[in-house]
Amino acid sequence: MQRIFLIYFLLLINALAACSQDSTQINKKAEEALAFCTANEYNTDFCILIDMKIHSGKYRMFVYDFNTQKVERKALCAHGCGKGDRMSSGEQPLFGNEEGSLLTSLGKYKLGIRSYSQWGISVHYKMHGLEPTNSKAFKRIIVLHSHTPVPETEIYPSHLPMGWSFGCPVTDDKTMTYLDAKLKDSKKPVLLWIYY
């Protein structure tokens, strides 16, 4: 019995340490994001951070509130499946900026106009890549959208299935409904930042 308790205790400590590390990384990125948003006249109330280093079955999309300095909402987010000899897996996402690659591109994005989507809640937001690593995003039709099968809760240790994203950040319908309300109300561009 003591051995089971010890194993459980060690697993709990390990999980808490991982959460603390994720939180530190998010806060660091949020600090950099706020500096970018302030300097470039973007929305300084919130941003969207996506940490692709986090397991795809765990929350890795974070809506960060700059005013409270806290994560306001977190969600699952699919990464691009890739194709040919550049295929992502649930365990190991690959990244690229090439047209037709079906890969996620790392970097900062300005979220653009709201438009119709054939997926999820039928809404997507255009994404304009701001760095060399994602400069072709708009031409590649990389957009923020939802897909109905994406779960609202973590599925770890399982990964999200490949094929739900051809390079777009794809989340669940409830999160997209929440984001849509926030993005429609924003008077300034909103930053979305995908990093690894």
SERO-4910 file (N, C-alpha, C, O; in steps of 0.05 Angstrom, whole numbers):
BEGIN
 pado doro    nc1    nc2    nc3   cac1   cac2   cac3    cc1    cc2    cc3    oc1    oc2    oc3
  Met    A     17    -24      0      0      0      0     17     25      0     12     44    -14
  Gln    A     39     25     16     57     48     17     70     52    -10     74     75    -18
  Arg    A     76     31    -24     89     33    -50     70     47    -70     79     64    -85
  Ile    A     45     39    -70     25     51    -87     22     81    -81     21     98    -99
  Phe    A     21     87    -55     19    115    -47     43    131    -56     41    154    -66
  Leu    A     67    120    -54     92    133    -62     92    138    -92     99    160   -101
  Ile    A     84    118   -107     82    121   -137     62    143   -144     68    161   -160
  Tyr    A     39    143   -131     19    164   -136     30    191   -129     26    210   -144
  Phe    A     43    193   -106     54    218    -97     75    229   -117     75    253   -123
  Leu    A     92    212   -127    113    220   -146    101    229   -173    110    248   -185
  Leu    A     80    215   -181     66    223   -206     53    250   -202     54    267   -220
  Leu    A     41    255   -179     29    281   -173     49    303   -173     44    324   -185
  Ile    A     72    299   -160     93    319   -160    103    325   -188    108    348   -195
  Asn    A    107    304   -204    116    307   -231     96    324   -248    103    341   -263
  Ala    A     70    318   -244     49    333   -259     48    362   -250     45    380   -267
  Leu    A     51    367   -224     52    395   -214     76    410   -225     74    433   -232
  Ala    A     99    397   -226    123    409   -237    119    416   -266    128    438   -275
  Ala    A    107    399   -282    102    404   -310     83    427   -314     87    444   -331
  Cys    A     62    429   -297     43    451   -299     57    478   -292     52    498   -306
  Ser    A     74    477   -273     89    501   -265    108    510   -287    110    534   -293
  Gln    A    121    491   -300    139    498   -322    123    510   -346    131    530   -357
  Asp    A    100    498   -353     82    508   -374     73    536   -367     74    554   -385
  Ser    A     66    541   -342     56    567   -333     78    588   -336     73    611   -344
  Thr    A    103    581   -328    125    600   -330    130    607   -359    135    630   -366
  Gln    A    129    587   -377    134    592   -406    112    610   -417    118    628   -432
  Ile    A     87    605   -409     65    622   -419     68    650   -410     65    669   -426
  Asn    A     75    654   -384     78    681   -374    101    696   -388     99    720   -393
  Lys    A    122    682   -394    145    694   -407    137    703   -436    143    725   -444
  Lys    A    123    685   -450    114    691   -477     94    714   -476     94    732   -494
  Ala    A     77    714   -456     56    736   -454     70    763   -450     61    783   -460
  Glu    A     91    763   -435    106    788   -430    118    798   -456    116    822   -462
  Glu    A    129    780   -472    140    788   -498    117    796   -517    120    815   -533
  Ala    A     95    782   -516     72    789   -533     61    817   -527     54    832   -545
  Leu    A     59    824   -501     49    850   -494     68    872   -504     58    892   -514
  Ala    A     94    868   -502    113    888   -513    109    891   -543    109    913   -553
  Phe    A    105    869   -557    100    870   -586     74    884   -592     73    902   -610
  Cys    A     53    877   -578     26    890   -582     27    920   -577     15    935   -591
  Thr    A     41    928   -556     43    956   -549     58    971   -570     49    993   -579
  Ala    A     80    960   -579     97    974   -599     84    975   -626     89    994   -642
  Asn    A     66    956   -633     54    955   -659     24    962   -660     11    958   -680
  Glu    A     14    974   -638    -14    983   -636    -34    960   -641    -54    964   -655
  Tyr    A    -28    937   -630    -46    914   -630    -63    916   -604    -58    932   -586
  Asn    A    -83    899   -603   -100    896   -579    -82    890   -555    -67    871   -555
  Thr    A    -84    906   -534    -68    902   -509    -86    892   -486    -78    894   -463
  Asp    A   -109    881   -493   -126    868   -473   -121    838   -471   -120    826   -450
  Phe    A   -116    825   -495   -112    797   -495    -97    788   -520    -95    803   -539
  Cys    A    -86    764   -519    -74    752   -543    -79    722   -541    -89    712   -521
  Ile    A    -72    708   -563    -75    679   -564    -47    667   -567    -33    673   -586
  Leu    A    -40    649   -548    -14    636   -549    -18    606   -553    -35    594   -541
  Ile    A     -2    594   -571     -4    566   -576     24    554   -574     42    560   -590
  Asp    A     27    536   -554     53    524   -548     53    496   -560     42    477   -548
  Met    A     65    493   -583     66    467   -597     85    447   -585     86    424   -593
  Lys    A     99    455   -564    116    436   -550     99    418   -531    108    396   -523
  Ile    A     76    428   -524     58    414   -506     44    391   -521     36    395   -544
  His    A     41    368   -509     28    345   -520      1    353   -532    -14    369   -520
  Ser    A     -5    342   -556    -30    351   -570    -56    342   -556    -77    351   -562
  Gly    A    -53    323   -537    -77    315   -521    -81    332   -496   -100    328   -481
  Lys    A    -64    352   -492    -66    371   -470    -73    398   -480    -69    404   -504
  Tyr    A    -83    415   -462    -88    443   -470    -62    456   -478    -42    456   -463
  Arg    A    -62    468   -502    -38    482   -511    -45    508   -526    -27    522   -535
  Met    A    -70    515   -527    -79    541   -537    -88    557   -512   -104    547   -497
  Phe    A    -77    581   -509    -83    597   -485    -92    625   -493    -78    639   -508
  Val    A   -115    633   -484   -123    661   -487   -113    675   -462   -122    670   -440
  Tyr    A    -94    693   -466    -81    707   -444    -92    735   -440    -91    751   -459
  Asp    A   -101    741   -417   -111    768   -410    -88    785   -399    -78    779   -378
  Phe    A    -81    805   -415    -59    822   -406    -65    838   -381    -47    845   -366
  Asn    A    -90    845   -377    -98    861   -354    -96    846   -327    -86    857   -308
  Thr    A   -105    821   -327   -103    805   -303    -77    789   -301    -70    778   -280
  Gln    A    -63    788   -324    -38    773   -326    -43    743   -320    -27    730   -306
  Lys    A    -65    733   -331    -72    705   -327    -84    693   -353    -93    707   -370
  Val    A    -82    667   -354    -95    652   -376   -125    653   -371   -134    644   -350
  Glu    A   -140    664   -390   -168    667   -387   -183    642   -396   -205    635   -386
  Arg    A   -171    628   -416   -184    604   -427   -162    587   -439   -142    597   -450
  Lys    A   -164    560   -437   -145    542   -450   -161    521   -465   -183    513   -457
  Ala    A   -148    511   -486   -162    492   -504   -142    474   -518   -118    479   -519
  Leu    A   -152    452   -529   -136    435   -546   -133    449   -573   -149    466   -581
  Cys    A   -112    442   -587   -106    455   -613    -91    435   -631    -70    425   -623
  Ala    A   -103    429   -654    -90    410   -673    -68    424   -688    -69    448   -693
  His    A    -48    408   -696    -26    419   -713    -27    406   -741    -40    385   -744
  Gly    A    -14    419   -760    -15    409   -788     -4    381   -791     16    374   -779
  Cys    A    -17    365   -809    -10    337   -812     14    334   -831     28    313   -829
  Gly    A     19    353   -849     40    350   -868     33    329   -889     11    319   -890
  Lys    A     53    323   -907     48    303   -928     74    293   -939     95    305   -934
  Gly    A     73    271   -952     97    259   -965    118    252   -944    112    239   -924
  Asp    A    143    261   -949    164    255   -931    166    275   -908    184    274   -891
  Arg    A    147    293   -906    146    313   -884    119    310   -870    103    329   -869
  Met    A    115    287   -858     90    281   -844     94    286   -814    113    276   -802
  Ser    A     76    301   -802     75    304   -773     63    280   -761     49    264   -774
  Ser    A     68    276   -735     53    256   -720     42    269   -695     49    292   -689
  Gly    A     26    255   -681     15    267   -656     38    273   -636     37    293   -622
  Glu    A     58    255   -636     80    259   -618    100    280   -627    112    294   -610
  Gln    A    103    283   -653    124    300   -664    113    318   -686    113    309   -709
  Pro    A    105    342   -680     96    360   -701    121    370   -718    142    375   -706
  Leu    A    117    372   -744    137    385   -761    126    412   -769    101    416   -768
  Phe    A    143    430   -776    135    457   -782    146    466   -809    167    457   -817
  Gly    A    131    483   -823    141    492   -849    123    515   -859    102    520   -849
  Asn    A    134    529   -879    121    553   -890    115    549   -920    107    568   -933
  Glu    A    121    526   -930    119    521   -959     89    517   -967     74    504   -953
  Glu    A     82    528   -990     55    524  -1001     51    494  -1006     69    481  -1017
  Gly    A     28    484   -998     22    456  -1002     34    436   -982     30    412   -984
  Ser    A     48    447   -962     62    429   -943     43    417   -923     48    396   -911
  Leu    A     20    430   -918      0    422   -898     12    422   -869      1    409   -852
  Leu    A     34    437   -866     46    439   -839     39    465   -825     33    485   -838
  Thr    A     40    465   -799     37    489   -783     62    506   -786     84    495   -787
  Ser    A     59    532   -787     81    551   -788     84    565   -761     64    575   -750
  Leu    A    108    565   -751    113    579   -725    115    609   -730    122    618   -752
  Gly    A    109    624   -708    113    653   -709     88    669   -701     68    657   -694
  Lys    A     91    695   -702     70    714   -695     52    718   -719     61    720   -742
  Tyr    A     26    721   -713      6    726   -734    -12    749   -726    -18    753   -702
  Lys    A    -20    764   -745    -42    784   -741    -67    770   -750    -69    761   -773
  Leu    A    -87    769   -733   -113    758   -741   -128    778   -757   -131    802   -750
  Gly    A   -137    769   -780   -151    787   -799   -181    785   -798   -193    780   -777
  Ile    A   -193    788   -822   -222    789   -823   -236    763   -816   -224    741   -820
  Arg    A   -260    765   -807   -277    742   -801   -291    734   -827   -299    751   -842
  Ser    A   -293    708   -831   -304    698   -856   -319    672   -851   -317    660   -829
  Tyr    A   -333    662   -872   -347    637   -870   -327    614   -871   -307    615   -885
  Ser    A   -333    593   -855   -317    568   -855   -335    544   -860   -358    544   -851
  Gln    A   -325    524   -874   -341    500   -877   -338    481   -854   -350    460   -853
  Trp    A   -321    489   -834   -315    472   -811   -326    484   -785   -330    508   -783
  Gly    A   -332    466   -766   -339    475   -739   -363    493   -738   -384    487   -749
  Ile    A   -359    517   -726   -382    536   -723   -386    553   -747   -401    573   -746
  Ser    A   -373    546   -769   -376    560   -795   -364    588   -795   -373    606   -810
  Val    A   -345    593   -778   -331    619   -776   -301    614   -776   -291    595   -762
  His    A   -286    630   -791   -257    629   -788   -246    658   -789   -260    676   -798
  Tyr    A   -221    661   -780   -207    686   -781   -182    683   -798   -166    665   -792
  Lys    A   -179    700   -817   -155    700   -834   -130    705   -817   -132    719   -797
  Met    A   -107    693   -824    -83    696   -809    -61    708   -827    -55    697   -849
  His    A    -49    729   -818    -27    742   -833     -1    737   -818      3    747   -796
  Gly    A     17    722   -830     43    716   -818     60    741   -817     62    755   -837
  Leu    A     74    745   -795     90    769   -790    120    763   -790    136    781   -785
  Glu    A    127    738   -795    156    731   -793    163    713   -817    146    703   -831
  Pro    A    189    711   -823    198    694   -845    188    665   -843    183    652   -863
  Thr    A    183    655   -819    174    628   -814    145    623   -821    136    600   -823
  Asn    A    129    645   -824    101    642   -830     91    662   -850     67    668   -852
  Ser    A    109    673   -866    103    695   -885     83    687   -907     71    705   -919
  Lys    A     80    661   -912     62    652   -933     35    643   -923     19    632   -938
  Ala    A     29    648   -897      5    638   -885    -21    647   -900    -38    631   -905
  Phe    A    -23    673   -906    -47    682   -919    -50    669   -947    -73    661   -954
  Lys    A    -29    667   -962    -30    654   -988    -37    625   -986    -50    613  -1003
  Arg    A    -28    612   -964    -33    584   -959    -61    579   -948    -69    556   -944
  Ile    A    -76    600   -943   -103    599   -932   -102    586   -904   -118    569   -897
  Ile    A    -83    595   -888    -81    587   -860   -100    605   -844    -97    630   -844
  Val    A   -119    593   -830   -139    608   -816   -144    596   -788   -138    572   -784
  Leu    A   -154    612   -770   -162    602   -743   -191    592   -746   -209    608   -753
  His    A   -195    567   -740   -223    556   -742   -226    533   -722   -207    524   -710
  Ser    A   -251    524   -720   -257    500   -704   -264    477   -721   -269    479   -745
  His    A   -265    453   -709   -273    429   -722   -289    413   -701   -279    407   -680
  Thr    A   -314    407   -707   -332    395   -687   -321    371   -672   -327    369   -648
  Pro    A   -306    353   -685   -296    330   -669   -275    337   -648   -269    320   -631
  Val    A   -263    360   -649   -242    367   -629   -255    368   -602   -274    383   -598
  Pro    A   -245    352   -582   -257    352   -555   -253    379   -540   -234    393   -546
  Glu    A   -270    384   -522   -268    408   -505   -249    403   -481   -239    422   -469
  Thr    A   -244    378   -474   -227    372   -451   -202    356   -460   -202    344   -482
  Glu    A   -183    356   -443   -158    341   -449   -163    312   -453   -180    300   -440
  Ile    A   -147    300   -471   -150    271   -477   -124    256   -472   -121    233   -479
  Tyr    A   -105    270   -460    -79    258   -453    -83    231   -438    -99    231   -420
  Pro    A    -69    210   -444    -45    208   -460    -49    205   -490    -30    203   -505
  Ser    A    -75    204   -499    -80    203   -528    -73    229   -541    -73    250   -528
  His    A    -66    229   -567    -61    253   -582    -86    259   -599   -103    242   -604
  Leu    A    -88    284   -608   -108    291   -628   -101    276   -654    -78    274   -661
  Pro    A   -121    266   -669   -116    252   -694   -103    270   -715   -109    294   -716
  Met    A    -86    259   -731    -75    274   -754    -97    277   -775   -115    260   -777
  Gly    A    -96    299   -790   -115    303   -812   -136    324   -805   -152    332   -822
  Trp    A   -137    332   -779   -157    353   -772   -146    381   -778   -161    400   -777
  Ser    A   -121    383   -784   -109    408   -791    -90    405   -815    -74    386   -816
  Phe    A    -93    422   -835    -74    423   -858    -55    447   -854    -46    458   -874
  Gly    A    -50    454   -829    -32    476   -823    -45    497   -806    -32    514   -794
  Cys    A    -71    497   -804    -86    516   -788    -86    509   -759    -85    485   -752
  Pro    A    -88    529   -741    -93    523   -713   -123    516   -711   -140    533   -716
  Val    A   -129    492   -703   -157    482   -703   -164    475   -674   -150    460   -660
  Thr    A   -187    486   -664   -195    482   -637   -224    472   -636   -236    467   -657
  Asp    A   -235    469   -612   -262    459   -609   -283    481   -614   -276    505   -613
  Asp    A   -307    473   -619   -329    492   -626   -335    512   -603   -339    536   -608
  Lys    A   -335    502   -578   -342    520   -556   -320    542   -552   -327    565   -548
  Thr    A   -295    534   -555   -273    554   -553   -275    574   -577   -271    597   -573
  Met    A   -281    564   -600   -283    582   -624   -306    601   -621   -304    624   -629
  Thr    A   -328    592   -609   -351    610   -604   -342    632   -585   -349    656   -589
  Tyr    A   -327    625   -564   -317    644   -545   -297    663   -558   -299    688   -554
  Leu    A   -279    653   -574   -260    670   -588   -274    689   -608   -267    712   -611
  Asp    A   -294    678   -622   -308    694   -641   -320    719   -628   -319    741   -639
  Ala    A   -332    716   -605   -344    738   -591   -323    759   -583   -327    783   -587
  Lys    A   -300    750   -574   -278    768   -566   -267    782   -591   -262    807   -590
  Leu    A   -262    767   -612   -249    778   -636   -268    798   -650   -258    819   -660
  Lys    A   -293    793   -651   -312    811   -663   -313    838   -649   -316    859   -662
  Asp    A   -308    838   -623   -309    863   -607   -283    879   -607   -283    902   -599
  Ser    A   -262    866   -617   -235    880   -616   -234    902   -637   -239    898   -661
  Lys    A   -226    925   -628   -222    949   -646   -195    949   -659   -190    963   -679
  Lys    A   -176    934   -647   -149    933   -658   -142    904   -666   -155    886   -656
  Pro    A   -121    901   -682   -113    873   -689   -106    857   -665    -95    868   -645
  Val    A   -111    831   -666   -104    813   -644    -81    796   -652    -79    786   -675
  Leu    A    -62    792   -634    -39    775   -639    -45    746   -632    -56    740   -611
  Leu    A    -38    728   -650    -38    699   -645     -9    691   -650      3    697   -671
  Trp    A      2    676   -631     31    669   -632     33    639   -628     27    628   -607
  Ile    A     44    625   -649     49    596   -648     79    593   -644     95    603   -660
  Tyr    A     86    578   -623    115    574   -618    120    546   -609    102    530   -603
  Tyr    A    146    539   -608    154    512   -601    178    514   -582    189    493   -573
***
